[in-house]
Amino acid sequence: KPIDFSSGHTQCFLKSGWASNNEDWGIWSTSKEAKLNLLMPKDRPKYLALNLRGFINDRQPNQVVEISINGIPQKKVTLSRFEDNLVKVAIPPSAYDQEWLEVGFKIPTANSPKTLGISPDDRDLGIGLKSAVFE
């Protein structure tokens, strides 16, 4: 069952680096690093599928995102679309013994709309988290 980050009920999963309010589509990362804690399902899923928004525009053509699980680097992707960036991350077998899964995002290309001259928003936006589902 997907976790929909447009719901304020998902704030409990957002460990660090996220906006303080959910929007009607999801939630923005507001730092060059963000962390998410998810309860690990008992049925040993192989993947975590993420639907991400990228802070992409004329002045920011892509976002580099490095994803780790429980501190272990798993995947590096470059998002070049604003919407519908579907990223599937393998769950390492070592995570199956854990109650919680810590998903880390390093977003070195995160930038503020203010720096780019787009708006007065000074948050370092990188990715928007729309949903996550275990597969």
PLY file of the C-alpha trace (Angstrom):
ply
format ascii 1.0
element vertex 135
property float x
property float y
property float z
element edge 134
property int vertex1
property int vertex2
end_header
0.00 0.00 0.00
1.55 3.34 -1.03
2.46 5.96 1.55
1.05 9.24 0.21
3.15 12.22 1.34
0.42 14.75 0.60
-1.03 13.69 3.97
0.07 15.50 7.12
-0.07 12.11 8.84
3.26 11.27 7.16
5.25 13.86 9.17
6.20 11.05 11.59
8.27 9.40 8.82
10.21 12.57 7.94
13.36 12.50 10.05
15.31 15.51 8.74
15.73 17.81 5.75
12.04 18.16 4.80
9.61 21.09 4.66
7.51 21.64 7.77
4.25 21.39 5.82
2.89 18.86 3.34
1.43 20.23 0.10
-1.49 18.80 -1.87
0.92 16.68 -3.98
3.60 15.71 -1.37
6.53 17.37 0.43
9.76 19.14 -0.62
13.23 18.38 0.66
14.69 21.65 1.93
18.34 20.74 2.36
21.18 19.03 0.52
20.49 15.98 2.73
17.17 14.50 3.84
16.23 11.38 5.78
13.10 9.31 5.96
12.27 6.50 8.41
9.81 3.83 7.30
8.53 0.81 9.20
10.05 -2.27 7.57
7.32 -4.69 6.36
7.59 -8.26 7.65
7.16 -9.82 4.18
10.74 -8.88 3.10
10.04 -6.65 0.10
12.84 -6.46 -2.48
12.37 -2.81 -3.49
11.23 0.58 -2.30
9.56 2.42 -5.20
9.60 6.21 -4.90
7.60 8.73 -6.91
9.65 11.92 -6.86
9.26 15.43 -8.13
12.49 17.15 -9.20
13.15 20.84 -8.60
13.77 21.33 -12.33
13.44 24.55 -14.33
15.24 26.62 -16.98
18.00 27.52 -14.53
18.17 24.09 -12.87
18.07 21.44 -15.65
18.49 18.40 -13.38
18.88 17.12 -9.83
21.44 14.56 -8.77
20.12 12.30 -6.00
22.15 9.71 -4.08
19.94 7.29 -2.16
21.10 5.14 0.75
19.32 2.62 2.94
20.44 2.27 6.56
23.59 4.21 5.65
24.53 1.95 2.73
24.62 3.72 -0.68
22.14 2.02 -3.04
21.52 4.18 -6.08
22.53 7.44 -7.74
20.07 8.98 -10.20
19.84 12.20 -12.16
16.32 13.57 -12.38
15.65 15.62 -15.51
11.85 15.91 -15.25
9.74 17.92 -12.83
7.09 15.18 -12.43
6.84 11.40 -12.58
10.37 10.42 -11.63
9.85 6.81 -10.60
12.88 5.44 -8.77
13.13 1.83 -7.60
15.71 1.20 -4.87
16.86 -2.29 -3.92
16.53 -3.10 -0.22
19.73 -4.73 1.08
19.23 -8.09 2.87
20.79 -6.59 6.04
17.68 -4.39 6.36
15.38 -7.37 6.88
16.46 -7.73 10.51
15.65 -4.07 11.28
12.34 -2.68 12.51
12.88 0.62 10.69
14.33 1.44 7.30
16.28 4.70 7.14
16.24 6.12 3.62
18.83 8.82 3.07
18.91 11.30 0.21
21.97 13.37 -0.71
21.02 16.11 -3.13
24.20 18.08 -3.88
22.51 20.08 -6.65
19.64 21.32 -4.44
19.23 25.07 -4.85
16.93 27.81 -3.64
14.49 29.57 -5.94
15.90 32.82 -4.48
19.46 31.96 -5.59
18.14 31.14 -9.06
16.19 34.42 -9.21
12.82 32.67 -9.53
11.11 33.64 -6.26
11.94 34.86 -2.72
11.86 31.26 -1.38
15.29 30.65 0.19
14.88 26.92 0.91
17.31 24.58 -0.90
14.78 22.57 -2.91
15.92 19.32 -4.49
13.28 16.63 -4.58
9.60 16.45 -3.83
8.49 13.19 -2.23
5.07 12.20 -3.56
4.77 8.54 -2.54
6.67 5.45 -1.47
5.62 1.83 -1.76
7.33 -1.44 -0.86
7.41 -4.05 -3.62
0 1
1 2
2 3
3 4
4 5
5 6
6 7
7 8
8 9
9 10
10 11
11 12
12 13
13 14
14 15
15 16
16 17
17 18
18 19
19 20
20 21
21 22
22 23
23 24
24 25
25 26
26 27
27 28
28 29
29 30
30 31
31 32
32 33
33 34
34 35
35 36
36 37
37 38
38 39
39 40
40 41
41 42
42 43
43 44
44 45
45 46
46 47
47 48
48 49
49 50
50 51
51 52
52 53
53 54
54 55
55 56
56 57
57 58
58 59
59 60
60 61
61 62
62 63
63 64
64 65
65 66
66 67
67 68
68 69
69 70
70 71
71 72
72 73
73 74
74 75
75 76
76 77
77 78
78 79
79 80
80 81
81 82
82 83
83 84
84 85
85 86
86 87
87 88
88 89
89 90
90 91
91 92
92 93
93 94
94 95
95 96
96 97
97 98
98 99
99 100
100 101
101 102
102 103
103 104
104 105
105 106
106 107
107 108
108 109
109 110
110 111
111 112
112 113
113 114
114 115
115 116
116 117
117 118
118 119
119 120
120 121
121 122
122 123
123 124
124 125
125 126
126 127
127 128
128 129
129 130
130 131
131 132
132 133
133 134
